[in-house]
Amino acid sequence: MKIIILGAGRVGQSVADSLVSERNDITVIDTDAARLRDLESRFDLRGVVGNGIEPAVLAEAGAEDTDLLIACAAQDETNLVCCKIAQLMFNIPKRIARVRSSGFQGDDRLVGPEGFAVDRIICPEESLTRYIGKLIEHPEAMQVREFAGGRACLVSGRARPGAPMVGPTIGELRERAPEMAMRLVAIYRRFADEPDRFIACDGATRIEPGDEVFVLAAHEHIANVLAALHRPASQQPQPVRRIMIAGGGGVGLRLARQLAQTPGRFNIKIIEDHADRCVELASALPSEVLVLQGDTTDEDLLGDEGIEEVDLFLALTDDDEDNIMSCLLAKRMGASRVLALINRRSYADLMHGTQIDIALSPAQAMLGELLAYVRQGDVQAVHSLRRGVAEALEIVARGDRKSSRVVGRKVSELALPRDVHIGLIVRGLPDAMDATGTAAAELREPEVIIPRSGTVIESNDHVVFFLPNKRLVRDVEKLFRVSATFF
């Protein structure tokens, strides 16, 4: 696929990094020549220096035969105008814009073909807020990714000594709870000073303390899965109630506003360094949210505000170093769990799962929304995992036994790459259509199926895979591609 990326900032670089590795033809436009030279030296892509809203610059980037435009420059206005020019002058088929303002979303008059002609609006801040909300809902998880409209989830958690899932083989765990719709798809284990190593899961594999374990399960089983992985059966769960947010920027404000929508559930404090911003936050948030002016790395301030009683400390400033230091300090002073927002992937790789429980990259949080547009076939959801190395993929099986290589066949008959894991199947979703065009919701209630070797794939099944390496994606997409006679 031929793709133009407007903007070589942090989001643009993360998008380019992910898409270049999948053999796409990438061109990046930016006004900063030095930044483009750095990208060209690190990745197999082409840089074009200039303003992306100028037709001549887009033409130089090859807009005439481009398949996808991703406009992720710093200014909303630049991204919107670029999409409109791409439609009017170059007829680029797909156009995605990063837009921070919430006023454009859901208004087809503004973003539709007669407006700015944006096929999809991406807001990293909103994606982050939604994702952090899931981590608050499941405080024992390190990652939570949803599939099939939220009916199924992929979660990862750190195995703790004494937890029920730590010690027995995976085969023994299946025998203990055969009714639970869940499957262990990957284990990442740390060996001395080496990076975490991928451990394939089979019936003889055992989970060891300290492992990061990935599990695909029906949504209703997620809490039980995390509990069995994280704490002894006799220990009661500790819900998140006391939250301290370091940084009152766009993400901090969005999150505090979202959490405050359920009055009485959370005790929320925000620490912001700038006095003017504190006034804005106080006026924009309910009175029960306490806004404090101060330095997020001030040990005395954290102590005075009872950091030792905080269930979740969130460092959400624009400064990676401040976020790392404030999280390390909060953890040392007694905060139960800490999350740091880290833009630089190398920093996130170093800190994730160490003294900092969760190191979250803004670009990685929204990358799956972009990848779903790039994938071939009927891909419904894509989630980038392990800092972009692994991937979870939801794809719909279409056609029949004649036109498809998967429909009507047993799982054991599928020609899947060796390390690809079929995690689960969601069957009978309301938006699926059967071969006659009848809504599947009229035929059955949606169900989450843990596939066995004899499970037969049906048309319109939503199949969720775990891929330890992104290079395997094309093989899965090719397998699910229907023949020319379909449709």
C-alpha positions as a printed NumPy array, in Angstrom:
array([[  0.   ,   0.   ,   0.   ],
       [  1.208,   3.507,  -0.829],
       [  0.821,   5.836,   2.159],
       [  1.528,   9.536,   2.777],
       [  2.045,  10.632,   6.388],
       [  1.77 ,  14.356,   7.092],
       [  3.818,  15.29 ,  10.149],
       [  7.049,  13.77 ,  11.473],
       [  6.347,  14.419,  15.145],
       [  6.007,  11.711,  17.785],
       [  2.743,  10.348,  16.423],
       [  3.941,  10.477,  12.824],
       [  7.195,   8.723,  13.696],
       [  5.381,   5.931,  15.563],
       [  2.97 ,   5.43 ,  12.677],
       [  5.826,   5.359,  10.164],
       [  7.786,   2.897,  12.294],
       [  4.858,   0.481,  12.405],
       [  3.821,   0.75 ,   8.76 ],
       [  7.303,   0.639,   7.208],
       [  7.946,  -2.753,   8.792],
       [  4.975,  -4.147,   6.843],
       [  6.445,  -3.473,   3.402],
       [  4.336,  -0.386,   2.697],
       [  5.583,   2.424,   0.448],
       [  5.79 ,   5.361,   2.895],
       [  6.368,   9.065,   2.199],
       [  6.498,  11.543,   5.09 ],
       [  5.883,  15.278,   4.657],
       [  7.182,  17.792,   7.202],
       [  8.573,  21.329,   7.259],
       [ 11.549,  20.227,   9.399],
       [ 14.275,  18.926,   7.063],
       [ 16.491,  17.689,   9.905],
       [ 13.671,  15.617,  11.363],
       [ 12.993,  14.049,   7.968],
       [ 16.678,  13.217,   7.463],
       [ 16.66 ,  11.44 ,  10.809],
       [ 13.601,   9.405,   9.78 ],
       [ 15.141,   8.504,   6.42 ],
       [ 18.303,   7.299,   8.157],
       [ 16.326,   5.01 ,  10.472],
       [ 13.547,   3.728,   8.233],
       [ 13.044,   2.697,   4.629],
       [ 10.911,   5.677,   3.601],
       [ 11.082,   8.925,   1.634],
       [ 10.869,  12.422,   3.109],
       [  9.455,  15.493,   1.394],
       [ 10.162,  18.903,   2.902],
       [  7.261,  21.324,   2.707],
       [  3.792,  22.332,   3.852],
       [  1.312,  19.509,   3.42 ],
       [ -1.587,  21.791,   2.544],
       [  0.167,  22.923,  -0.636],
       [ -0.919,  20.891,  -3.699],
       [  2.578,  21.011,  -5.175],
       [  4.048,  19.398,  -2.051],
       [  1.41 ,  16.659,  -2.069],
       [  2.081,  16.066,  -5.753],
       [  5.815,  15.744,  -5.072],
       [  4.989,  13.164,  -2.403],
       [  3.131,  11.094,  -4.998],
       [ -0.472,  11.912,  -4.09 ],
       [ -1.742,  11.015,  -7.577],
       [ -1.512,   7.271,  -6.901],
       [ -1.574,   7.18 ,  -3.096],
       [ -3.924,   4.744,  -1.337],
       [ -4.009,   6.345,   2.134],
       [ -3.305,   9.749,   3.676],
       [ -2.624,   9.98 ,   7.419],
       [ -2.581,  13.64 ,   8.472],
       [ -1.069,  13.848,  11.958],
       [  0.613,  17.27 ,  12.008],
       [  0.545,  19.348,  15.182],
       [ -2.341,  21.623,  14.119],
       [ -5.906,  20.364,  13.624],
       [ -6.464,  22.927,  10.879],
       [ -3.512,  21.658,   8.84 ],
       [ -4.73 ,  18.066,   9.016],
       [ -8.298,  18.926,   8.024],
       [ -7.295,  21.125,   5.095],
       [ -4.809,  18.52 ,   3.874],
       [ -7.571,  15.874,   3.775],
       [ -9.833,  18.172,   1.774],
       [ -7.121,  18.956,  -0.776],
       [ -6.301,  15.245,  -1.018],
       [ -9.923,  14.573,  -1.92 ],
       [-10.514,  17.474,  -4.309],
       [ -7.273,  17.46 ,  -6.26 ],
       [ -5.886,  13.931,  -5.964],
       [ -8.851,  11.719,  -5.095],
       [ -6.906,   9.795,  -2.443],
       [ -9.316,   6.965,  -1.474],
       [ -8.773,   6.937,   2.322],
       [ -8.063,   9.963,   4.482],
       [ -7.385,   9.939,   8.234],
       [ -6.859,  13.082,  10.324],
       [ -5.542,  13.56 ,  13.826],
       [ -7.861,  16.108,  15.458],
       [ -7.573,  17.128,  19.101],
       [-10.797,  19.169,  19.212],
       [-13.883,  17.137,  20.1  ],
       [-16.187,  19.482,  18.155],
       [-15.651,  17.739,  14.807],
       [-16.45 ,  14.188,  15.855],
       [-19.897,  12.89 ,  15.008],
       [-20.747,  15.801,  12.687],
       [-20.957,  14.463,   9.119],
       [-21.549,  17.944,   7.731],
       [-18.077,  19.018,   8.829],
       [-16.05 ,  15.882,   8.191],
       [-18.094,  14.222,   5.403],
       [-17.41 ,  14.439,   1.64 ],
       [-18.974,  17.899,   1.401],
       [-16.987,  19.12 ,   4.398],
       [-13.331,  18.339,   5.155],
       [-13.64 ,  14.848,   3.59 ],
       [-12.175,  12.903,   6.506],
       [-12.931,   9.178,   6.569],
       [-11.748,   8.736,  10.14 ],
       [-10.811,  11.161,  12.904],
       [ -8.135,   9.988,  15.324],
       [ -7.584,  11.722,  18.652],
       [ -4.627,  10.256,  20.62 ],
       [ -5.745,  12.038,  23.796],
       [ -9.201,  10.472,  23.596],
       [ -7.734,   7.044,  22.819],
       [ -5.474,   7.377,  25.854],
       [ -8.35 ,   8.39 ,  28.098],
       [-10.444,   5.402,  27.03 ],
       [ -7.535,   3.038,  27.501],
       [ -6.597,   4.333,  30.951],
       [-10.265,   3.987,  31.903],
       [-10.057,   0.254,  31.093],
       [ -6.94 ,  -0.087,  33.254],
       [ -8.787,   1.577,  36.136],
       [-11.701,  -0.821,  35.635],
       [ -9.251,  -3.768,  35.741],
       [ -6.517,  -2.593,  38.158],
       [ -4.63 ,  -5.904,  38.088],
       [ -4.079,  -5.717,  34.309],
       [ -1.044,  -4.33 ,  32.501],
       [ -2.923,  -4.144,  29.176],
       [ -6.594,  -4.435,  28.203],
       [ -7.635,  -4.654,  24.539],
       [-11.201,  -5.193,  23.32 ],
       [-12.571,  -7.195,  20.385],
       [-15.985,  -7.865,  18.869],
       [-17.539,  -4.73 ,  20.293],
       [-16.233,  -5.446,  23.8  ],
       [-17.563,  -9.015,  24.026],
       [-14.018, -10.399,  24.155],
       [-10.794,  -8.993,  25.601],
       [ -7.079,  -9.592,  25.498],
       [ -5.51 ,  -8.831,  28.872],
       [ -1.996,  -9.136,  30.195],
       [ -0.974,  -9.337,  33.814],
       [  2.073, -10.049,  35.938],
       [  1.968, -13.507,  37.555],
       [  2.349, -13.349,  41.331],
       [  3.577, -16.089,  43.703],
       [  0.715, -18.005,  45.298],
       [ -1.858, -17.158,  42.617],
       [ -3.97 , -20.129,  41.393],
       [ -2.669, -19.947,  37.8  ],
       [  0.996, -19.932,  38.865],
       [  2.54 , -23.402,  38.989],
       [  0.082, -25.784,  37.251],
       [  0.447, -26.6  ,  33.564],
       [ -1.893, -24.907,  31.085],
       [ -3.466, -28.318,  30.433],
       [ -4.271, -28.674,  34.134],
       [ -5.771, -25.187,  34.227],
       [ -8.112, -26.093,  31.348],
       [ -9.296, -29.189,  33.216],
       [-10.003, -27.175,  36.374],
       [-12.228, -24.613,  34.613],
       [-13.48 , -26.132,  31.331],
       [-16.52 , -23.855,  31.319],
       [-14.489, -20.627,  31.318],
       [-14.106, -19.083,  27.849],
       [-10.414, -18.182,  28.056],
       [ -7.135, -19.089,  26.377],
       [ -3.533, -18.32 ,  27.312],
       [ -1.852, -17.164,  24.108],
       [  1.593, -15.942,  25.173],
       [  4.02 , -15.659,  28.039],
       [  6.916, -13.202,  28.186],
       [  9.591, -14.264,  30.669],
       [ 12.602, -12.285,  31.863],
       [ 15.975, -14.039,  32.046],
       [ 18.68 , -12.207,  34.025],
       [ 19.688,  -9.097,  32.062],
       [ 18.087, -10.204,  28.792],
       [ 14.951,  -8.635,  27.296],
       [ 11.692, -10.468,  27.956],
       [ 11.612, -13.672,  25.924],
       [  8.49 , -14.982,  24.171],
       [  7.34 , -18.369,  25.49 ],
       [  4.861, -20.267,  23.309],
       [  1.918, -21.76 ,  25.194],
       [  0.927, -25.411,  24.995],
       [ -0.593, -27.899,  27.428],
       [  2.724, -28.574,  29.185],
       [  3.714, -24.908,  29.707],
       [  3.773, -23.602,  33.286],
       [  3.379, -19.994,  34.385],
       [  6.179, -18.82 ,  36.646],
       [  6.135, -15.885,  39.104],
       [  7.089, -12.668,  37.307],
       [  5.851, -13.787,  33.886],
       [  3.812, -11.325,  31.831],
       [  0.894, -13.48 ,  30.674],
       [ -1.477, -12.684,  27.783],
       [ -4.968, -14.186,  27.97 ],
       [ -7.879, -13.963,  25.517],
       [-11.256, -14.359,  27.207],
       [-14.915, -13.415,  27.123],
       [-15.45 , -10.032,  28.762],
       [-17.38 , -11.489,  31.705],
       [-14.418, -13.722,  32.643],
       [-11.719, -11.022,  32.639],
       [-11.969, -10.19 ,  36.358],
       [-11.687, -13.885,  37.309],
       [ -8.734, -14.427,  34.971],
       [ -6.796, -11.505,  36.412],
       [ -7.626, -12.547,  39.969],
       [ -6.371, -16.104,  39.342],
       [ -3.167, -14.703,  37.871],
       [ -2.478, -11.998,  40.402],
       [ -3.561, -12.998,  43.932],
       [ -4.409, -15.99 ,  46.129],
       [ -8.03 , -17.145,  46.076],
       [ -8.509, -16.066,  49.722],
       [ -7.416, -12.473,  49.045],
       [-10.11 ,  -9.909,  48.265],
       [ -9.772,  -7.554,  45.26 ],
       [ -8.717,  -3.977,  45.899],
       [-10.755,  -1.619,  43.688],
       [ -9.287,   1.699,  42.59 ],
       [-10.834,   4.572,  44.544],
       [ -8.054,   7.078,  45.318],
       [ -6.481,   8.481,  42.154],
       [ -3.775,  11.124,  41.872],
       [ -3.093,  12.657,  38.448],
       [  0.225,  14.426,  37.846],
       [ -0.305,  16.88 ,  35.006],
       [ -3.402,  18.844,  34.086],
       [ -2.957,  18.906,  30.325],
       [ -5.401,  17.61 ,  27.751],
       [ -5.174,  13.968,  28.83 ],
       [ -5.359,  14.756,  32.555],
       [ -8.41 ,  16.973,  32.077],
       [-10.223,  14.461,  29.862],
       [ -9.563,  11.627,  32.295],
       [-10.622,  13.576,  35.386],
       [-13.803,  14.683,  33.636],
       [-14.576,  11.1  ,  32.594],
       [-13.979,   9.692,  36.087],
       [-16.049,  12.42 ,  37.721],
       [-19.114,  11.341,  35.731],
       [-19.74 ,   8.682,  38.4  ],
       [-20.056,  10.833,  41.56 ],
       [-18.732,   9.301,  44.748],
       [-16.871,   6.448,  43.084],
       [-13.427,   8.052,  42.938],
       [-11.431,  10.439,  45.088],
       [ -9.475,  12.46 ,  42.493],
       [ -6.584,  14.895,  42.925],
       [ -4.768,  16.704,  40.107],
       [ -1.335,  18.28 ,  40.537],
       [ -0.496,  20.988,  37.99 ],
       [  2.555,  23.252,  37.992],
       [  1.092,  26.332,  36.267],
       [ -1.251,  28.607,  38.204],
       [ -3.291,  29.722,  35.171],
       [ -3.912,  26.133,  34.141],
       [ -5.01 ,  25.291,  37.694],
       [ -7.698,  27.981,  37.452],
       [ -8.885,  26.524,  34.117],
       [ -9.009,  23.021,  35.573],
       [-10.914,  24.123,  38.668],
       [-13.53 ,  25.868,  36.54 ],
       [-13.884,  22.934,  34.099],
       [-14.161,  20.131,  36.668],
       [-16.708,  19.324,  39.4  ],
       [-15.999,  20.719,  42.839],
       [-15.216,  17.268,  44.301],
       [-12.072,  17.053,  42.096],
       [ -9.233,  18.672,  44.062],
       [ -6.818,  20.74 ,  41.928],
       [ -3.407,  21.459,  43.477],
       [ -0.643,  23.721,  42.207],
       [  2.823,  22.258,  42.606],
       [  5.704,  20.215,  41.242],
       [  4.789,  16.577,  40.53 ],
       [  8.277,  15.495,  41.674],
       [  8.019,  17.37 ,  45.007],
       [  8.407,  14.747,  47.736],
       [  6.932,  16.998,  50.429],
       [  3.838,  17.749,  48.347],
       [  3.206,  14.071,  47.615],
       [  3.661,  13.231,  51.288],
       [  1.291,  15.982,  52.44 ],
       [ -1.386,  14.739,  50.028],
       [ -1.23 ,  11.167,  51.316],
       [  0.56 ,   9.425,  48.458],
       [  0.859,   6.265,  50.576],
       [ -2.934,   5.872,  50.434],
       [ -3.234,   6.357,  46.648],
       [ -4.489,   3.315,  44.707],
       [ -3.327,   4.623,  41.316],
       [ -0.828,   7.387,  40.54 ],
       [ -0.942,   8.627,  36.93 ],
       [  1.908,  10.754,  35.546],
       [  0.416,  12.401,  32.435],
       [  2.575,  15.485,  31.778],
       [  4.263,  16.217,  28.433],
       [  7.71 ,  15.539,  29.906],
       [  8.894,  11.902,  29.836],
       [ 11.586,  12.427,  32.458],
       [  9.18 ,  14.122,  34.89 ],
       [  6.665,  11.321,  34.433],
       [  9.288,   8.655,  35.099],
       [ 10.728,  10.419,  38.146],
       [  7.362,  11.254,  39.699],
       [  6.205,   7.63 ,  39.271],
       [  9.376,   6.239,  40.813],
       [  9.013,   8.66 ,  43.718],
       [  5.311,   7.892,  44.197],
       [  6.003,   4.15 ,  44.17 ],
       [  8.812,   4.495,  46.697],
       [  6.556,   6.554,  48.964],
       [  3.832,   3.918,  49.014],
       [  1.476,   4.373,  46.021],
       [ -0.077,   0.986,  45.234],
       [  0.215,   1.261,  41.452],
       [  1.796,   3.803,  39.101],
       [  1.387,   4.579,  35.397],
       [  3.704,   6.81 ,  33.383],
       [  2.903,   8.398,  30.034],
       [  6.127,   8.041,  27.999],
       [  6.436,   9.273,  24.421],
       [  9.847,   7.786,  23.658],
       [  9.508,   4.087,  22.93 ],
       [ 13.022,   3.312,  24.165],
       [ 12.128,   4.786,  27.566],
       [  8.853,   2.853,  27.651],
       [ 10.692,  -0.395,  26.877],
       [ 13.068,   0.197,  29.784],
       [ 10.443,   1.131,  32.369],
       [  7.355,  -0.991,  31.596],
       [  6.736,  -3.621,  34.268],
       [  9.695,  -2.619,  36.466],
       [  9.306,  -0.152,  39.345],
       [  6.785,   1.526,  37.049],
       [  3.846,  -0.843,  36.699],
       [  2.645,   0.49 ,  33.326],
       [  4.596,   2.604,  30.832],
       [  2.138,   3.84 ,  28.218],
       [  2.963,   5.42 ,  24.864],
       [  0.342,   7.829,  23.456],
       [  1.029,   6.74 ,  19.886],
       [  0.756,   3.041,  20.746],
       [ -2.63 ,   3.61 ,  22.399],
       [ -4.177,   4.814,  19.133],
       [ -2.061,   2.883,  16.647],
       [ -4.566,   0.047,  16.356],
       [ -7.227,   2.432,  15.067],
       [ -4.908,   3.362,  12.2  ],
       [ -3.755,  -0.178,  11.49 ],
       [ -7.325,  -1.376,  10.964],
       [ -7.474,   0.939,   7.909],
       [ -4.244,  -0.403,   6.474],
       [ -4.964,  -4.098,   6.797],
       [ -6.279,  -6.076,   3.841],
       [ -9.437,  -8.193,   3.981],
       [-12.228,  -7.766,   6.516],
       [-10.126,  -6.742,   9.519],
       [-12.282,  -5.386,  12.355],
       [ -9.725,  -4.549,  15.034],
       [ -5.956,  -4.421,  15.41 ],
       [ -4.028,  -3.884,  18.638],
       [ -0.289,  -3.309,  18.748],
       [  1.345,  -5.105,  21.691],
       [  4.717,  -5.383,  23.368],
       [  5.661,  -1.886,  22.206],
       [  4.78 ,  -2.673,  18.584],
       [  6.501,  -6.066,  18.212],
       [  3.456,  -8.327,  18.644],
       [ -0.101,  -7.866,  17.489],
       [ -3.646,  -9.054,  18.186],
       [ -5.903,  -9.178,  15.15 ],
       [ -9.663,  -9.621,  14.72 ],
       [-10.684, -10.702,  11.221],
       [-14.036, -11.856,   9.817],
       [-14.346, -15.098,   7.876],
       [-16.314, -14.466,   4.66 ],
       [-17.615, -16.643,   1.841],
       [-18.254, -20.384,   1.824],
       [-16.218, -23.552,   1.491],
       [-15.728, -22.956,  -2.242],
       [-14.614, -19.325,  -2.11 ],
       [-12.771, -19.322,   1.24 ],
       [ -9.762, -21.233,   2.555],
       [-11.101, -21.122,   6.134],
       [-14.925, -21.307,   6.083],
       [-16.253, -24.834,   6.564],
       [-12.874, -26.129,   7.705],
       [-11.645, -27.361,  11.058],
       [ -9.063, -25.312,  12.966],
       [ -6.61 , -28.191,  12.59 ],
       [ -6.938, -27.922,   8.796],
       [ -5.986, -24.242,   8.571],
       [ -2.573, -23.514,   7.031],
       [ -1.498, -21.079,   9.755],
       [  2.121, -20.088,  10.447],
       [  3.606, -22.015,  13.346],
       [  3.613, -19.247,  15.971],
       [  0.169, -17.828,  15.149],
       [ -2.359, -18.522,  17.893],
       [ -6.132, -18.667,  17.301],
       [ -7.368, -17.312,  20.601],
       [-11.132, -17.283,  20.275],
       [-14.089, -17.012,  17.914],
       [-17.09 , -14.719,  18.36 ],
       [-20.095, -16.095,  16.516],
       [-23.451, -14.477,  15.755],
       [-22.597, -10.784,  16.125],
       [-25.509,  -8.409,  15.343],
       [-23.686,  -6.66 ,  12.502],
       [-22.725,  -9.899,  10.767],
       [-24.666, -11.192,   7.764],
       [-25.102, -14.805,   6.786],
       [-24.656, -16.11 ,   3.226],
       [-28.274, -15.275,   2.318],
       [-28.044, -11.712,   3.606],
       [-30.04 , -12.385,   6.775],
       [-28.82 , -10.671,   9.899],
       [-27.036, -13.222,  12.071],
       [-28.629, -11.707,  15.174],
       [-31.936, -13.239,  14.007],
       [-30.388, -16.705,  14.068],
       [-28.551, -16.865,  17.4  ],
       [-27.256, -14.886,  20.34 ],
       [-23.577, -13.898,  20.045],
       [-21.298, -16.391,  21.776],
       [-17.592, -16.53 ,  22.554],
       [-16.041, -19.859,  21.535],
       [-12.635, -21.157,  22.555],
       [-11.654, -23.127,  19.442],
       [-10.34 , -26.674,  19.595],
       [ -8.724, -28.631,  16.789],
       [-12.127, -29.921,  15.66 ],
       [-13.918, -26.547,  15.741],
       [-15.293, -25.622,  12.295],
       [-15.049, -21.999,  11.119],
       [-18.4  , -20.614,   9.932],
       [-19.073, -17.712,   7.605],
       [-19.133, -14.366,   9.464],
       [-17.223, -15.713,  12.454],
       [-15.017, -13.07 ,  14.08 ],
       [-11.693, -14.829,  14.675],
       [ -9.15 , -13.294,  17.062],
       [ -5.455, -14.144,  16.656],
       [ -2.345, -13.445,  18.69 ],
       [  0.779, -12.927,  16.58 ],
       [  4.122, -12.701,  18.423],
       [  5.661, -10.983,  15.393],
       [  4.006,  -8.558,  12.969],
       [  5.668, -10.185,   9.962],
       [  3.062, -12.953,  10.279],
       [  0.147, -10.574,   9.629],
       [  0.236, -10.871,   5.844],
       [  0.075, -14.668,   6.028],
       [ -3.103, -14.517,   8.129],
       [ -4.703, -11.891,   5.878],
       [ -3.887, -13.96 ,   2.791],
       [ -5.435, -17.058,   4.342],
       [ -8.727, -15.244,   5.028],
       [ -8.93 , -13.617,   1.6  ],
       [-11.899, -14.872,  -0.445],
       [-11.682, -15.798,  -4.117],
       [-12.802, -13.507,  -6.932],
       [-16.099, -15.375,  -7.225],
       [-17.215, -14.185,  -3.795],
       [-19.54 , -11.133,  -3.785]])
